[in-house]
Amino acid sequence: MKNEAPIVRLFFARMKPAFFQLSEEERRQFMVRDRANLDALGMKAISMIDCSQSDDEWDYIGVESWPSMEAVKEREKYENEELQISRYVEYKVHLGVEQSFEGYGQPQ
């Protein structure tokens, strides 16, 4: 595998009623399985923001670092096939690579 730049994944998420209809134990197991997959694929959380009290559109905004695009694709497959994430969460995702802000607006 070639040496890729880490992928930054920005996501916006809102929990659907179906998630809250699960029992506490089912929600806990969902989150345990979710976390195990994130860890196995090498995701590093950069920031997780709880917007549920201040934003009518999104409950959470997160920024993650992934070791490769392959890991992101494996994650998307897991989300769709195993977690069936769209059943429980409305979300959108943006992908990119990190870029330095150090020189932005600095005089030449």
Backbone hydrogen bonds, N-H to C=O, Kabsch-Sander energy under -0.5 kcal/mol:
donor,donor_aa,acceptor,acceptor_aa,energy
4,E,2,K,-1.1
7,I,66,W,-2.3
8,V,96,G,-3.2
9,R,7,I,-0.5
9,R,64,E,-2.5
10,L,8,V,-0.5
10,L,94,H,-2.9
11,F,9,R,-0.5
11,F,62,G,-2.5
12,F,92,K,-2.4
13,A,60,Y,-2.8
14,R,90,E,-2.8
16,K,88,Y,-3.2
19,F,16,K,-1.4
20,F,16,K,-1.0
21,Q,17,P,-1.2
22,L,18,A,-0.5
22,L,19,F,-1.0
27,R,23,S,-2.5
28,R,24,E,-2.5
29,Q,25,E,-2.6
30,F,26,E,-2.2
31,M,27,R,-2.4
32,V,28,R,-2.3
33,R,29,Q,-2.6
34,D,30,F,-2.4
35,R,31,M,-2.7
36,A,32,V,-2.3
37,N,33,R,-1.8
38,L,34,D,-2.3
39,D,35,R,-2.7
40,A,36,A,-2.4
41,L,37,N,-1.9
42,G,39,D,-1.2
43,M,38,L,-2.2
44,K,65,S,-2.7
46,I,63,V,-2.8
47,S,63,V,-1.9
49,I,61,I,-3.3
50,D,48,M,-0.5
51,C,49,I,-0.8
51,C,59,D,-2.9
52,S,59,D,-1.1
54,S,51,C,-1.8
55,D,51,C,-2.2
59,D,13,A,-2.3
60,Y,13,A,-2.4
61,I,49,I,-2.0
62,G,11,F,-2.4
63,V,47,S,-3.0
64,E,9,R,-2.4
65,S,44,K,-2.7
66,W,7,I,-3.1
72,V,68,S,-1.5
73,K,69,M,-2.6
74,E,70,E,-2.4
75,R,71,A,-2.2
76,E,72,V,-2.6
77,K,73,K,-2.2
78,Y,74,E,-2.2
79,E,75,R,-3.0
80,N,76,E,-2.2
81,E,77,K,-3.0
82,E,78,Y,-1.8
83,L,78,Y,-2.2
84,Q,79,E,-0.6
85,I,79,E,-2.6
87,R,84,Q,-2.0
88,Y,84,Q,-0.5
88,Y,85,I,-1.3
89,V,85,I,-2.6
90,E,14,R,-3.2
92,K,12,F,-1.9
94,H,10,L,-2.6
96,G,8,V,-1.8
98,E,6,P,-0.5
104,Y,101,F,-1.1
106,Q,103,G,-1.9
